[in-house]
């Protein structure tokens, strides 16, 4: 059963952001921000915020709003325009992930005095009829090799998620996750119209995928589907006993059957019933995934990197993998990626 989270009205939101880190003396060094001092950063963040956000606008902040000496840094945020909601991040003094109940009770009034309405760690609602989650944390990914605070993260069932935490300097959308942190967006909140465009792209992609799976009549060859999306999809290969494509073959008894050209091809075979779920898990568990594709556009189509971990995400969304299998494959992929960087 899919986990449900506290309800929030996303239709009211005009801007979204995260990871401002007001008062954090080392964040410019750690996140490569272009500020000579923390006071310069604080002043510039306030100016950029108020240049975009009007006093009547609604802003959703996804955590890590202020650090340092909180009685000094948090009051700075009272200068920010707008009606402000805060989903706590691990560095916030109201975070259930890192703070005791007594500490949260102690610090909540300080946040409220600075103009913040503190929300739960994960919120759920709809935006123009499209289901949406928001959390400080992504489904997976971190500033470190191992994901932290995993018990506090939302469970990934393919629902679009807005998040912060990673300080990724690339523009935000990767698959069905959207990183809204200021490090990716010129150190200012982003208008929710950008999120609307991304959600509409995801909706169109889902409609096309479902249409391909449910349409009656002749089946559309994968090459034609790829061509329609503008994708160069490698053909399937039939490997001989000594042939390997990236070291991956599919065993059927004592024989090697037609090997998938990509991880996504393998997932499509499982989706279409050509191979079993156990076979899918066995092969994906040893797959050497390519890095995920990141663009500066409003969408990241998984077809553009069919050998990336997006294939595993797609399989999980289709319920071809259970949560345990997904996490095992994800953990191995992260370890393999980390080893490759060493």
Order of alpha helices (4+ residues) and beta strands (2+ residues): beta-beta-alpha-alpha-beta-alpha-beta-alpha-beta-beta-beta-beta-beta-beta-beta-alpha-alpha-beta-beta-alpha-alpha-alpha-alpha
